[in-house]
């Protein structure tokens, strides 16, 4: 059953003043602020939904396998023919892929569903690539941004 608290009851409350029960979390923190800080140092930044993109650089051959744990927002430059492999970890990410003058065909590997037909090799074209691995179901959705 959901429990609602009046916003008046929270006035003046800070994350540091909220007691945190760490008995089952494995964290050493005893208040909400310290727990968030501890999580941030252990995995990826928690910053109110804002994320600094992880730059994957120029991918020009072979196979690239970006993982969700390295960030939920990524960028890469398509600099040649390569394979985009499904992540091994549970989770997901969005990547902006930008073609350079040497862009090549991108194929997908290991996905249950992969939509790669929208990729082009035109210099300057950009694509939003959404990758998920949830419950063992791996998918890639591509949206052209031009």
N, C-alpha and C positions, 0 to 999 in steps of 0.2 A: 504494500500500500504506500502510495506517495505521501510524503510529509512536506508541507509547505511552511515556509517561515516568512513572516512579514518583513518587507524591506526596512521598516522602522527598527526591527529587532537587530538588523545587521549594521545600522548606522554606526560609523566609527570603528567598525571591525576591520582588522587587517589580517593578511595571511599569516603573519607572525604571531597573531594573538589567537589563532584557531588551533586547538589541541589536535594532534594527529596520533592515532593509535598505530604504532609501527609493528605490532606483534606478528602479523602475518606477511608483511611486505618485504622484509629483509633490509629495510632502510634503518638508519640510526636516528633519523629525524624524529622530533617530538612535536613539531608544529608544521602547519601546511606549507609555509614559506620555505622552511629548511628542506622539507620533503621534495618540493618542486626543484629547488636548487640542486639537491642530490641527484634527482632523476636527470636533470639537464647535463650534469657532468658525466653521467654514466652512459647516456645514449645520444639523443639529439636535442638541440635547443627547443625549449618550450617557451614560445614568445608570442602568446595571444594570437595564434593563427598565422603570424608572419613568419616567413622562412627565407633565408638567404639561399639562393640556388647553389647546388653543388655543380661545379663546372667539370664535365667529363672530358673536355678538350676535343680535339679533332680525332674522329675515328675513321680510319682509311682502309682497314683490312681486318681479317680475322673475325673474332666473336667478342662482343661486349655483353656483359651481364650485370647491369646496374642493380643494386639491392636497395630495398626500402629503408633499411637501417641507416644508410648513409645520408638520408634526407628525402623529404617528400616532394621536393622541387629540384629539378635538374635541368641542365642545358648540355647540348652537345652539338658539334659541327660534323656534318656528313662530308667527309673528304675522300670517299672512295667506296668500293663495294665491301659491305660487311654484313654480318649476321647479328641480329639483336636477340639475345637469349632470354627466356623467362627467368625471373628471379627464383632463387632457391629458398628464400625466406618468405614467411607470411607477411602481407602488407601490400602497400601500393605506393606509386609515385606518379607525378606528371613531369614530362620532360619536353622542353622546347628544342626541337631539332632544326638546325639551320643548314641549308646546303651552301657549300662554297663552290668555286669554279671546277673542282675535281670531284664533285659529288657522284656517288655511284648508287647502284640498286641496293636496297635494304631488304633482307629476307628475315623472317622470324623463325625461331626454333624453340621447341618445348612448350608452346602455348596450346591450350585447348581450343581457343579461338583467337585468331590474329587477323587484323584488317590492315594489310600493307599496300593494297592497290592504290591508295591515295598518295603514297610517296612519289615524288618526282625527282629528277636530277638537275632541275633548273637552278642555276646559281641565284642565291638570295631567297629561294622559296623556304617557308617556315612551316612547321607542323607541330601540333600539340599531340603528344603521345601519352596516353593514359594506360598504365600497366598495373594489373592487380594479381595477387596470388592469395586467394581467400578460400580456406577449406580445401586446398588442393586443386582448385579451379583457377587456371591461369589464363588471363586474357590481355589482349593489346587492342586498344582502339586508337585510331589515327584520325585527326581532323586537320585538313589543310587550312592554313591561316592567310592565304592570299586570295 
